């Protein structure tokens, strides 16, 4: 006798356990639902996904179950991209990064990302959201900004994965925006001389001399205190940086541990600093009651810390014009210091320590092209070696 379902009976699919998820038809769309936990009131927390076909939602459910098996599945969160980024900036970036780096990251997040996708739920963020944002920036001609956004968001969402807020980094699904970085500019020896000649008599002459002669970063120069300088020994200690963030001056740690360094001062820099100290002492006598910070080496005319933008506009750029030099960044004076020393034959390792680079490869990669024509030197060396060998062989034959 044949056994089986009674004639006319309707097939009832086997009910899935809560841990297996469920698939059902909701009007015209298929929906997959998966229980991922329970809240404090004992209510289920579910992830849901809808699509036009059952096959698509079944594939989504299979992926989530596989993630849970690997420990990668995270509970859905109502946190927005904006809320997450603000938390990440304050809890992960500000305590660990230099003030200038924090300022840059905050500017990218608050000025570009949050206005565009800040209201999107973090759990719902997709690579398509990021791609659309990058394309908008590139369409506006902001190619470098698109690249910076990608770098900042990649770091932020890596942290979200570590915190268990995301199963995977959505930035991994977007190709890194292409950008041809601005070519490094450094002054030749003749140009550097013209620049320093133009700076003579300027109340910040010593700052420009230090930038060209020992390659200090702008933030390191702004944060320099007289206690960091030993005019007798002719040395200087880089101990801190200074930046303005949200209108407030912030002293921070140097860029890396190797950036905290002791620098031997050339005679030209030492003389400029001694002259600057005497000039500043005279200024303090006149403005003693309003002088803001008696310990800072480089200040405004009332002893206040220097601010990047006004300094560049009022002090640095006019000197370039006076010296008849093309437009360049202040940071290019640091490149100038390294390039001049390398051209004179100084050891690359010494340059690394002077600049405070954490890795030798950074110095080598940045400045290798500024060295004399090493290919030509290598060819001439090989000529000498082979000719010398030929001469020895001929001598033995005779």
C-alpha positions as CSV (number, residue, x, y, z in Angstrom):
1,X,0.0,0.0,0.0
2,X,1.3,3.4,-1.0
3,X,2.1,5.7,1.9
4,X,2.2,9.5,1.6
5,X,0.3,12.7,1.9
6,X,-3.5,12.3,1.9
7,X,-5.1,13.1,-1.4
8,X,-5.8,16.8,-1.8
9,X,-3.7,17.8,1.2
10,X,-1.7,21.1,1.0
11,X,2.1,21.0,1.5
12,X,3.0,22.8,4.7
13,X,6.7,23.8,4.7
14,X,8.7,22.8,7.7
15,X,8.9,25.7,10.2
16,X,12.4,27.0,10.7
17,X,13.8,27.5,14.1
18,X,14.3,31.1,15.2
19,X,18.0,30.6,14.8
20,X,17.6,29.6,11.2
21,X,15.7,32.7,10.1
22,X,12.6,32.8,8.0
23,X,11.5,33.8,4.5
24,X,8.1,35.0,3.6
25,X,6.2,36.9,0.9
26,X,5.0,40.4,1.9
27,X,2.6,41.6,-0.8
28,X,4.9,41.8,-3.8
29,X,8.3,41.4,-2.2
30,X,10.1,38.5,-0.6
31,X,11.5,39.1,2.9
32,X,14.1,37.3,4.9
33,X,14.2,37.7,8.7
34,X,16.8,36.5,11.2
35,X,16.8,36.8,15.0
36,X,20.1,38.1,16.1
37,X,19.5,38.7,19.8
38,X,17.2,40.0,22.5
39,X,16.8,43.4,24.1
40,X,16.6,44.2,27.8
41,X,12.8,43.9,27.7
42,X,13.0,40.4,26.2
43,X,12.0,41.4,22.7
44,X,13.7,39.8,19.7
45,X,16.2,41.8,17.7
46,X,15.9,41.0,14.0
47,X,17.7,41.7,10.8
48,X,15.5,41.9,7.7
49,X,16.2,42.1,4.0
50,X,13.7,42.4,1.1
51,X,14.0,41.8,-2.6
52,X,11.9,40.9,-5.7
53,X,12.8,37.2,-5.8
54,X,12.9,34.5,-3.2
55,X,16.3,33.3,-4.5
56,X,17.9,36.7,-3.7
57,X,16.6,36.9,-0.1
58,X,17.5,33.2,0.4
59,X,21.1,34.0,-0.7
60,X,21.2,37.0,1.8
61,X,20.0,34.7,4.6
62,X,22.6,32.1,3.8
63,X,25.3,34.8,4.0
64,X,24.1,36.0,7.4
65,X,24.0,32.5,8.8
66,X,27.5,31.9,7.5
67,X,28.7,35.1,9.1
68,X,27.2,34.1,12.4
69,X,29.0,30.8,12.2
70,X,32.3,32.7,11.8
71,X,31.4,35.1,14.6
72,X,31.1,38.0,12.2
73,X,27.4,38.8,12.5
74,X,26.7,42.0,14.5
75,X,23.4,43.2,15.9
76,X,21.7,46.0,13.9
77,X,22.1,49.4,15.4
78,X,20.1,52.6,15.1
79,X,23.3,54.6,15.2
80,X,23.7,56.9,12.2
81,X,26.9,57.5,10.3
82,X,27.1,61.0,11.8
83,X,26.7,59.7,15.3
84,X,29.4,57.1,14.8
85,X,31.9,59.4,13.2
86,X,31.5,62.0,16.0
87,X,32.1,59.2,18.6
88,X,35.1,57.9,16.6
89,X,36.7,61.3,16.4
90,X,36.4,62.0,20.1
91,X,37.2,58.5,21.5
92,X,39.6,57.1,18.9
93,X,41.3,59.9,17.0
94,X,41.7,62.8,19.4
95,X,43.5,60.9,22.2
96,X,45.9,59.1,19.8
97,X,46.6,61.4,17.0
98,X,48.4,64.7,16.7
99,X,46.2,67.8,17.0
100,X,46.7,68.7,13.3
101,X,45.7,65.2,12.3
102,X,42.6,65.4,14.4
103,X,41.8,68.7,12.8
104,X,42.2,67.2,9.3
105,X,40.0,64.2,10.1
106,X,37.3,66.3,11.7
107,X,37.3,68.6,8.8
108,X,36.8,65.7,6.4
109,X,34.0,64.2,8.4
110,X,32.1,67.3,9.4
111,X,32.7,69.2,6.2
112,X,32.1,66.5,3.6
113,X,30.9,63.2,4.9
114,X,28.3,64.0,7.5
115,X,26.4,66.6,5.3
116,X,26.2,63.9,2.5
117,X,25.5,60.6,4.3
118,X,25.4,61.5,8.0
119,X,21.7,60.5,8.3
120,X,22.2,57.0,6.9
121,X,22.1,54.3,9.5
122,X,25.5,52.8,10.0
123,X,24.2,49.3,9.7
124,X,22.6,50.2,6.3
125,X,25.6,51.9,4.8
126,X,26.8,50.3,1.6
127,X,29.7,50.8,-0.8
128,X,27.3,52.5,-3.2
129,X,26.8,55.3,-0.7
130,X,30.5,55.9,-0.6
131,X,31.0,55.6,-4.3
132,X,28.3,58.2,-4.8
133,X,30.0,60.5,-2.4
134,X,33.4,60.1,-4.1
135,X,31.9,60.8,-7.5
136,X,30.3,64.0,-6.2
137,X,33.6,65.3,-4.9
138,X,35.4,64.4,-8.2
139,X,32.7,66.0,-10.3
140,X,33.3,69.2,-8.4
141,X,37.0,68.9,-9.2
142,X,38.0,67.8,-5.7
143,X,40.0,64.7,-6.5
144,X,42.4,65.0,-3.6
145,X,39.5,65.5,-1.2
146,X,37.8,62.3,-2.5
147,X,41.0,60.4,-1.8
148,X,41.2,61.9,1.7
149,X,37.6,61.0,2.4
150,X,38.3,57.4,1.4
151,X,41.4,57.2,3.7
152,X,39.5,58.7,6.7
153,X,36.4,56.5,6.3
154,X,38.4,53.4,5.8
155,X,40.1,54.0,9.1
156,X,36.9,54.9,10.8
157,X,35.0,51.8,9.5
158,X,37.9,49.5,10.4
159,X,37.3,50.7,14.0
160,X,33.5,50.1,13.6
161,X,34.3,46.5,12.7
162,X,36.6,46.1,15.8
163,X,33.9,47.6,18.0
164,X,31.4,45.1,16.6
165,X,29.2,47.7,14.9
166,X,29.8,46.5,11.4
167,X,30.4,43.0,10.0
168,X,32.7,44.3,7.3
169,X,34.2,47.6,6.2
170,X,32.0,49.1,3.4
171,X,35.1,51.1,2.2
172,X,36.7,47.8,1.2
173,X,34.0,47.5,-1.5
174,X,35.0,50.7,-3.2
175,X,38.1,51.3,-5.4
176,X,40.4,53.8,-3.9
177,X,40.0,57.2,-5.7
178,X,42.8,58.0,-8.0
179,X,44.8,61.2,-7.4
180,X,48.1,62.4,-8.7
181,X,49.8,63.9,-5.7
182,X,51.3,67.4,-6.0
183,X,54.9,67.2,-6.9
184,X,57.3,68.0,-4.1
185,X,58.9,71.4,-4.6
186,X,62.3,72.3,-3.0
187,X,64.5,75.3,-3.5
188,X,67.9,75.1,-5.1
189,X,70.9,76.4,-3.2
190,X,70.7,79.7,-5.1
191,X,66.9,80.0,-4.4
192,X,67.3,79.2,-0.8
193,X,69.9,81.9,-0.5
194,X,67.5,84.4,-2.1
195,X,64.8,83.4,0.2
196,X,66.9,83.8,3.3
197,X,68.2,87.2,2.0
198,X,64.6,88.3,1.7
199,X,63.9,87.2,5.3
200,X,66.7,89.3,6.7
201,X,65.2,91.9,9.1
202,X,61.9,90.1,9.3
203,X,60.7,89.7,12.9
204,X,60.3,86.0,12.2
205,X,63.6,85.6,10.3
206,X,64.8,82.9,12.8
207,X,61.8,80.8,12.1
208,X,62.5,80.8,8.4
209,X,66.2,80.1,8.9
210,X,65.3,77.0,11.1
211,X,62.8,75.8,8.5
212,X,65.4,75.9,5.7
213,X,68.5,74.8,7.8
214,X,67.1,71.9,9.9
215,X,63.7,71.1,8.4
216,X,61.4,71.6,11.3
217,X,57.7,71.1,10.6
218,X,55.5,74.2,10.9
219,X,53.7,72.8,14.0
220,X,57.0,72.1,15.6
221,X,58.2,75.6,15.0
222,X,55.0,77.1,16.3
223,X,55.2,75.0,19.5
224,X,58.9,75.7,20.2
225,X,59.7,77.1,23.7
226,X,62.8,78.8,24.8
227,X,63.4,76.0,27.3
228,X,63.8,73.7,24.4
229,X,66.8,75.6,23.1
230,X,70.3,75.5,24.5
231,X,72.1,78.5,22.9
232,X,75.3,77.6,24.6
233,X,75.5,74.0,23.4
234,X,73.9,74.9,20.1
235,X,71.1,72.4,20.2
236,X,67.3,72.3,20.1
237,X,64.8,69.7,21.4
238,X,61.6,69.0,19.5
239,X,59.1,68.3,22.3
240,X,55.7,69.3,21.1
241,X,53.6,70.7,18.3
242,X,51.1,73.6,18.3
243,X,47.8,73.8,16.3
244,X,44.6,75.7,16.4
245,X,41.5,73.4,16.6
246,X,38.0,74.8,16.7
247,X,39.4,78.2,17.6
248,X,41.5,76.9,20.6
249,X,45.3,76.5,20.7
250,X,46.3,72.9,21.4
251,X,49.7,71.7,22.3
252,X,50.2,68.1,21.2
253,X,52.7,65.3,21.0
254,X,55.1,65.3,18.0
255,X,53.9,63.3,14.9
256,X,55.7,60.1,16.0
257,X,58.1,59.0,18.7
258,X,61.1,59.6,16.5
259,X,59.8,63.1,15.9
260,X,60.7,63.9,19.5
261,X,64.4,64.5,18.7
262,X,67.5,66.6,19.5
263,X,68.8,68.7,16.7
264,X,72.2,70.2,16.4
265,X,71.9,73.8,15.2
266,X,74.0,75.2,12.3
267,X,75.8,78.5,13.1
268,X,73.4,80.4,10.9
269,X,70.4,79.2,12.8
270,X,72.1,79.7,16.2
271,X,73.0,83.3,15.3
272,X,69.4,84.0,14.1
273,X,68.0,82.6,17.3
274,X,70.2,84.8,19.5
275,X,69.2,87.9,17.5
276,X,65.5,86.9,17.7
277,X,65.7,86.5,21.5
278,X,67.1,90.0,21.9
279,X,64.5,91.5,19.6
280,X,61.7,89.6,21.5
281,X,63.0,90.7,24.9
282,X,62.7,94.4,23.7
283,X,59.1,93.7,22.5
284,X,58.2,92.2,25.9
285,X,59.4,95.3,27.7
286,X,57.0,97.5,25.7
287,X,54.0,95.1,25.9
288,X,54.7,93.4,29.2
289,X,51.1,93.6,30.5
290,X,49.5,92.2,27.4
291,X,52.2,89.7,26.2
292,X,50.4,86.4,25.9
293,X,53.0,83.6,26.3
294,X,56.5,84.5,27.5
295,X,57.9,81.1,26.8
296,X,57.0,80.7,23.1
297,X,59.9,81.3,20.7
298,X,57.8,82.5,17.8
299,X,54.7,84.6,18.3
300,X,52.6,87.4,17.0
301,X,53.5,91.0,17.9
302,X,51.6,90.7,21.2
303,X,53.1,87.3,22.2
304,X,50.2,85.2,21.1
305,X,50.7,81.8,19.3
306,X,51.0,81.9,15.5
307,X,48.0,80.6,13.4
308,X,48.7,78.8,10.2
309,X,46.5,80.7,7.7
310,X,47.4,84.3,8.8
311,X,51.1,83.3,9.1
312,X,51.1,81.9,5.5
313,X,49.2,84.9,4.1
314,X,51.0,87.7,5.9
315,X,54.5,86.4,6.5
316,X,55.5,83.4,4.2
317,X,53.9,84.3,0.9
318,X,55.2,87.9,0.8
319,X,58.7,86.6,1.3
320,X,58.4,84.3,-1.7
321,X,57.3,87.3,-3.8
322,X,60.1,89.5,-2.4
323,X,62.6,86.8,-3.3
324,X,61.2,86.4,-6.8
325,X,60.3,82.7,-6.2
326,X,57.3,80.7,-7.4
327,X,54.4,79.9,-5.1
328,X,55.1,76.9,-2.8
329,X,53.9,75.4,0.5
330,X,55.7,76.2,3.8
331,X,56.3,72.5,4.1
332,X,58.4,72.7,1.0
333,X,61.1,74.5,3.1
334,X,61.4,71.2,5.0
335,X,61.9,69.4,1.7
336,X,64.5,72.0,0.8
337,X,66.6,71.3,3.9
338,X,66.7,67.6,3.1
339,X,67.4,68.1,-0.6
340,X,70.3,70.5,0.0
341,X,71.9,68.1,2.4
342,X,71.5,65.1,0.2
343,X,72.9,67.0,-2.8
344,X,75.9,67.9,-0.7
345,X,76.5,64.1,0.0
346,X,75.1,63.8,3.5
347,X,74.1,60.3,4.6
348,X,70.4,59.4,4.2
349,X,70.3,57.9,7.7
350,X,71.4,61.3,9.1
351,X,68.7,63.0,7.1
352,X,66.1,60.6,8.5
353,X,67.1,61.4,12.1
354,X,67.2,65.2,11.4
355,X,63.7,65.2,10.0
356,X,62.4,62.8,12.6
357,X,61.0,60.3,10.2
358,X,59.8,57.1,11.9
359,X,61.0,54.9,9.0
360,X,64.1,55.0,6.9
361,X,62.0,54.0,3.8
362,X,60.0,57.2,4.2
363,X,63.1,59.4,3.8
364,X,64.5,57.2,1.0
365,X,61.2,57.2,-1.0
366,X,60.6,60.9,-0.6
367,X,64.1,62.2,-1.4
368,X,65.7,59.5,-3.6
369,X,64.9,61.5,-6.8
370,X,66.7,64.6,-5.4
371,X,70.1,62.8,-5.2
372,X,72.7,63.5,-7.9
373,X,72.5,61.4,-11.1
374,X,73.3,58.1,-9.4
375,X,72.6,56.1,-12.6
376,X,75.4,58.1,-14.4
377,X,77.7,57.7,-11.4
378,X,77.0,53.9,-11.3
379,X,77.8,53.6,-15.1
380,X,81.1,55.5,-14.6
381,X,82.0,53.3,-11.7
382,X,81.3,50.2,-13.7
383,X,83.4,51.6,-16.6
384,X,86.4,52.1,-14.2
385,X,86.0,48.6,-12.7
386,X,85.8,46.8,-16.0
387,X,88.6,48.8,-17.6
388,X,90.7,48.2,-14.5
389,X,90.1,44.4,-14.9
390,X,90.9,44.6,-18.6
391,X,94.2,46.3,-17.8
392,X,95.1,43.5,-15.3
393,X,94.3,40.8,-17.8
394,X,96.4,42.4,-20.5
395,X,99.3,42.9,-18.1
396,X,99.2,39.2,-17.2
397,X,99.1,38.1,-20.9
398,X,102.2,40.1,-21.6
